[in-house]
């Protein structure tokens, strides 16, 4: 799977595996790594956090021992992590993997990370302190609905790409527009891809919805049995800002609510499962719109066929 690439070197092609939560990405990526001589690079916004081993369904030590894994669990839960920071860390790792003649396998459900890598990330001016304060005031005083309404007014295109209630990204839309006088969408249009189209192959895992939702429910039960409640309790004990991404991970607020006696643990877990199913639905929508030209792998048979094509391509082009 060798290509000339933008760096003028004969390097393996980058393989991208995306899909909704609980779709089997980790197992498929590990299988590909073994077949292609690959190394796995995380593209999931929650699996970067050291505090969320269980709740984020991060690969366990046994799986990580079977192939090199990068950018998993390397960020403290008290930090904010962005697509820009991920890109800064991921690109040197990807180049290093390719330079050693191995295949980088980028895996995750955070579409923005793939978009940053394959389409480029805008160099957006830093918003002023006043703009940040104004945007935060809208959220604090009027709520998430008012913040989204303001984002839609200032930058409809950017707001439409934000799934659900995502205050961090909505704040950014409002901050940038109010500070620079130009929409975030404008800055995002001024981008160049990091990896050229000829230098990567991608696929989206799209298992049947009913089966996926059953796996989501079962996986969450497994998280609880594996110590997920204790993991959340340790995170909560740190006294972190509840608006931090790690504190807003699905399952964390719900379990904290139960720990505080605000609802039963059973109710909290059912709510977390429902929110995870809703999140998976939004991921389906995002990838259907933003990765429409990627092959979709809806069954184990299609995954095996695509993996065989990738392996054959690698053999032919070596």
N, C-alpha and C positions, 0 to 999 in steps of 0.2 A: 504494500500500500504506500509506495514511495511517491513523493511529489517533489517538484523543484522548490515550491514555497516562496514566500516573499523574502526569505533570508538567503536565497541563492544556494541552498544546500539540498542534498538528497536526503530527505527525511521521511519517516512514516507519516501517514495521514492521521489527523486527529479524529477520534470517534466520539460522538455525542449521544448520550442516552438520556432522554427526558421522559416525563410522564407524571401522572398524579401520585399522591401519597399511597403507599401500600400496593403499588402496581407490580412490584417485583423487580424494581430497577437494580437494587443492590446485588441480588442473586444473579441477574442477567449480566451485569457488568463484571462480576467476578468470574463468571463462566467465559466471557469474552477475553478477559485478561489472561486466563490460562491458555486459551486457544491462539491468541494473537501475540503473546509475549507483551502484555500491556501493563500499565500502571494506572491506578484509579485516582481521579482528581474530583474532589467533592464540589458540587454546584448546588448545594442545598443550604439555604440561609439559616436554618436552625441547627444543622449538624455541625456547624463550625464551633458551637458553644460547648466548652468543657463541662459545664454544669448540666447539660441535657443529654447525657448518654442514653438513657432509657426512653424518656419522653419523646425525643427526636427520632427514635429508632435508628440510631447510628450503628454502623456495622460493629459487631463484637470483636474481641481480640482474636478469636479463632479464625474468623473470616479475614481480618486484616493481616494475619500471618501468612495467608495463602498467596497474596500479591501485595506489592507496595501500594499504600494508600496515602494520599496527600490532602491537607487542609481539612482534616476531621478533628474536632474537639480541641482546636488550638487557640480559641478566643475565650476570655473570661466573660462570664455572664453579666458582669457589670459594665461591659463595653457595648457601644453601638457599632454595628458592622454594616458596610454598604457594598453595593455592586462595584463601586470604584475601588474600594480597598480590596475586594475579592480579585478584581482584574489585575491590580498591581501585584498581588501575591501569586495568582494562578499562571500568568504569562511566563515568568521565568521558570517555573516548574515545568510547564508544558514544553518549553524550548529545550530544557535540560533532558527531559524524557526522550524527546525526538532526536536530540543530538547523540544520545546513547543507543540509537537504533531500536528503541522500544516504542510502543503505541500508547499515546495518552488517551485514556478513556474518561471523558467528562460525564459525570452522572449526577442527576439531581432533578428536583421539581421546581426550582426557582427560575422561572422563565427569563427574568431580567438579567441573570448572570449569563445565560446563553446568548441573549441579545447583545449584551455588552461585548462578549468575546467575538461573535460572528458578524455583528453589524457596527460595532464601535460604541464608545461611550463619550458623550459630549463633555467638553471642557466648560462647564457651567461656572460663571462667576460666583464667588461666595456671597450669599445674601448679607445685607447689613444687619447689625444688631437690632435696629429699629424694626426692620421688616420681620425678623424672627419673632420679636416680641409681639408685634401686631397679629401675626398669624397664630401664635400660641394663645393670645387673648381670645381670639375667635373660638378656638377649641375649648378653652377653659370656661369661658363665660356663656357660650351659646351651644356648644356640643359638636359632635362629629358631623351631624347633618348640616349644620351651618358652614362648617369648614369645607365639606364637599361642595356645597352650593357655591361658595366663594371660588373654589378651585375650578368648578365648571364654568363660572362666569369669566374668569381670567384666562383659562386655558382648557377649553372643552376637549381637545384631542388628548392631552395628557391625563386629564381626569377620567376619561373614558377607559383608559388602559389600566386603571387602578382597581383591583378586585376587592370588593367589600369595604369594610371599615379599616382602613390602613392609615392611621393618623400620621405616621412618619413620612409617607410618600405624599399625602395630601398637603401636609405642612410645607414640604419642599416645593410643590407646585405653586402654592400661594406666596411663599417667601421669595422665590426667584422672580416671579412676575412683578411683585410689588417693589422689589429692590432694584432690578435691572431695567424695568419698563418693557422687557421683552419676555415672551412666554418661554417656559421650559421646552416646549415642543420645538421652538425655533432653534434653541441651542442644540437639542438632540438631533436635529436634522443636519447639523454641521459635523458629521462623524465619518470616520473611515474604519472598515473592519480590521481587526487585529490579525485574523486568519482569513486568507482568501478562499473563495468558494471552492476552488479546485483542491484545497488542502484539508478538507474535512468531509466526513459523512455522518449523518445523524438519523436517528429513528425515535419515534414516540411510542411508548408502551400504552396501549389502549384496551385493557381488559374489559369484558362486559360489566356494566355498572352493578348489576345485582351481586355478582361474585365479588367485585371490588368492595362493595359496602359490607359484605359479610366478612371479608378479610380485615377491613378497618375495625369492625367491632371486635373480632377475635384478637387482633393485634393489640388493641387497647387493653383488653382483659389480660393478655400476656404481659403487658407493661406493668400493670398493677401487681401481678404475681411475682414479677422480677424485681420489685422494689421501687416502682415509679412514685408511689406516694412518699416514701422516705426521701427520694431524690428531690421532689418538689419541696418538701419540708425543709431540707437543708438549704435550698435556694432561697426560700422565703425567710429563713432565719438570718440571712445576710442583710436584710433591711434595704434592699435595692429599690430604686424608683420603679413603680409598677408599670410605667410607660416604656421601659426598656424592652427591646425585642424578645429577649430570653424570658422575661416575666409575662409577656403576652402570648407565648407559644401555646397552642391549643392543648388543653389539659392542665396547664399551670394555674391560670386564674380559677378554674373550676375546682381543682383540688384544694387550693388555698381557701376558697370559700367554704369548703367542707371542713377544713382544719379549723377555721374560725367559728364553726358552729352555725353558719348562715344557711346551710342546707345539708341534707344528708349526703353521705358519700355516694350512695347509689344514684341519687339524682344528679350529683356532680359528674359522675362518670357517664351517665346517659347523655347529659348535655355535651360533654366533651366528644363523645362518639358522634353525636348529631352535627356538631360544628366541624368535625373532621370530614364527615361525608359532604357537607356543604362546601368545604374548602376543596375537596377533590373535584367536585362539580365545577367550581370556578377554574381549577387548573385545566380540566378538559376543555373548557371554553377558551382559555388563553392559548393553549397550544394549537387548538383547531384554527384560531385566527392568526397567530403569530408564526406558526411552524406548519403552515398548510401544505408546503411542498415536501415535508419530511415523510418518509414511509411510516405507516402506522402498523404496529405489531399487536394484534388483538388476541393472539393465542401463543401457546408454547411452540406449536408447529411453525408459525410465522417467525418467531424469534429464532428458532433453530435454522430456518432457511436463510434468514438475513445474516446470522452469524457465519453460516457456511459461505455466503457470498463475500463477506468481509475477509474471511480466511483465504478464499480462493484468490481474491484481488491481491492480497498481500503476497501470496506465492508467485503470482504472475509478475508482479511489479518489482519483486526483490531482484 
